[in-house]
């Protein structure tokens, strides 16, 4: 449902100015002509409001500022009100201070601000380092895990030591013995590689001349040990 538009009543120029000025002083806020017209609910025609605002601005009772295509009006403050407002805004400053003193205060405050900014940056950096540090709960879990690992290794060591000294057949090799075994294994794998090459050449010749080479392979009980030897090579980490 559309709201019923209020009709403007005829007023004189003086009445229009008086109503507009009273409203602007009472509200003490900036308004455009459209705002004033709407807020007065049509008691003053729109053309009369435009003229009243312009006349009041010319007479110095209103101040006006143009923003783009719109003019904003506000009631001019009385001298005592203006001075009171100004004093309340600068109540933190001593009225008798010179420009040099104020500039020095500004320089001091600027330097203090820079010091505080540096201190804040240092605290932030320290906070980042603290956040990287493991928490108490993390350290407790780490200690628990290490204790379990130590216990497992200790049990294995105790088992090997007891069996080595108890004649159970388990012998703990010295470093020199382990090195010799690796060398012997390497030599064996080298010999195996050479012999496999020789066998492959001989078997290739047999397959070319013997019709049933597969049956001969089975009758001789031959086996391909390539996979087993390669497994030994991988486990011993010898290439």
Helices and strands as residue ranges (DSSP letters): H 13-27, E 31-32, H 33-39, H 46-58, E 62-67, E 70-75, H 79-89, H 99-132, H 136-165, H 175-209, H 213-220, H 226-236
